């Protein structure tokens, strides 16, 4: 038997908690209905943990060497899971395993007067092994001294897994002409997948 209740307000009889339905019930909201939040929602899924970190100053690196990019400035970090001072890594908090969207970009710079970039690569490593990477080999006649490489993907992560960003720069002129100009790194947990 179904029935319909029409009212403008429902309040708890005692205290401040109001329960709608019981465990195992399905509460349906019809299409076209609008829910308005004027307070705080809890118990709903969100895209956290989430973080974003950057490096905005040059980082000198060795030529022809895979080097960790030191993202030393946090833009945000919902769960205090990114270390911007020592390991420059994101560690999945306890109970937060799942699928994560992960992205990184690194701007490489050759300070030699001619462009001598041979090979550039950005690597996102999971627990020390490459999980996502993007690579570019500029042509010798390429006219710029600065290149940005973007890397992104979805990773399945478990609690305590950690992510780090590395860059590889092979420059014809050697280490004294090679650096990371800037970089960014971030991730957030996906819901509903």
N, C-alpha and C positions, 0 to 999 in steps of 0.2 A: 504494500500500500504506500503511495506517495502522497505527500502533502506539501503545501507551499506556505512559507512564512513571509509576510511583507512587513518590513519595518525600516526605519531610518537609522536606528542605532541598536547595537547589541552590546551590553556591558556585563561583566562578571557579577554574580550575586554576592560574592565575598572576595576580598583580596583584590589583586590587580591582574590575575592571569585568567585568560579566557581560552577554553579548548573548543575546537570545532571538530567533531567526529571522534572516533576511537581508532586505536592501532589497527591497521589492516583496511580501514575505510579508504575509499577513493573520493576525493573532493574534486569536483569538476568546476572549471570556470569556462563558461561558454565563449565561443569566438565573438569578437566585437566588444567584449567586456573590457573595462579599463581598471587596473589596480593602481591606486595612488599610495605612495609611501610618504607619510608625513613624520615618521619616526625612525626607528632603527630596525633593520631586518636582521635576523639571525637564523642559522640553521639551513640557509640556502647555499648552493654551490657558488663559488667565485673563482676567478682565475689567479688564485694565490696558492703557493708562494710565487712571488714575482719580484724581479729586480732589474735594474738597469745601471750600468757602470760605464765610465768613459776614461779616456786618457786624452788630455788636451795639450800636453807639452811633448816635445820631441823625446824619444827614447832611443839612445844610441844602441846599435846592435852590431854583431859580427856578420860579415858577408858570408853567404853560402852556408848559413847555420840556422836551424830551426830554433826560434827564441820565444820564450813566453812573453806575451804582451801584458804589461803591468797596468791594468785598468785601476787607477788609484783614486777615482772620485765616484762615489755612489750618487746616482740621480734619485733612486728610491730603492728600498729593500724591505718588503713587507714582513719578512720573518727573520731578519738579521742573519741571513744565510749566505751572504756574499762577504768575502774577506778582501777589503781594499788595501790592506797594508802589508801583509806577509806573503800569503800564498796566491792572492789574486784569483780566487776560485769561488764558485758557487757550490755549496754542498746541500743536497736534498735533505730537509729536516725529517725527523722521525714521524712516521705516519703519513708522509706526503708523496709517496711513490705514485707514478702514473705517467701519462703522456705529457710532454712539455714541448712548446714551441720555443726554439732556441735561435738566436741570431748573433752575428758578429760582423764587424767591418773593420778593416785596417787600412790606413792611408800610408803608403810607402813613399819615401822621398830619396831621390838621388841628388846630392848637392854638387855633383860634377857639372861642368858647363855644358857638356853634351849628354844626351840621354844614353845611359849604358845599362838599363834594366834588362836582364836576361830572363829571369823567372821570378814570379811572385806567387805566394800561396798563403791562404788563411786556413787554419785548422782549429776546429773545436774538438778537444780531447775529452773523452769520458773515462775517468779512472786511469788516465795515462795513455790511452789508445785513441787514435783518430776515429771520430764518429761522424763528423761532417767536415768537408773541405771544399774550397774553391781555389782554382789555379788560373794564372794568366801568364802567357809568355809574349811580352810586347815585341813588335818587330823592331829591328835596329833603327829604322827610319822614323819611328814614332816620335812625335814632337814634344812630348811633355816630360817633366822631371818628377811629377807626382801622379800616383795612381792609387785609386781606392778599390779594394776587392771586397765584395759582399758574400757572406756565407750564411745559410739558414737551413733549417730543417726541423723535423719532429723526432724527438727521441723518447724512448721508453726508459724511465729512470726509477730506481728504487731508493729507499731511504739510505743515506750515507754515500750514495754515488756523488762524484764531484765532476764539475766541468771547468775547463781552463781554455784560454785562447792562445794560440801560437801563431807566429808569422815566419815566413821563409822568404828571404830576399837574396837573389844572386845578382850581383852588380859587377860589371866588367872592371870597375875602378877600385874595388875592394872596400874594406870596412870603413875607412875614413870618410867615405862618401855615402854612407848608408844609414837610414834611421826610419823608425816608425814616427810619422808626423802626428797622427791622432788615431783614435780607435774608439769603438763602442762595443758593448757586449750586454746581452740581456736574455731573459727567459721568463716564461710564465706557464703555469699548469693549465692544461686544457680541461674543460668540464664537458660532460655529456658524450664522451667518446671512449 
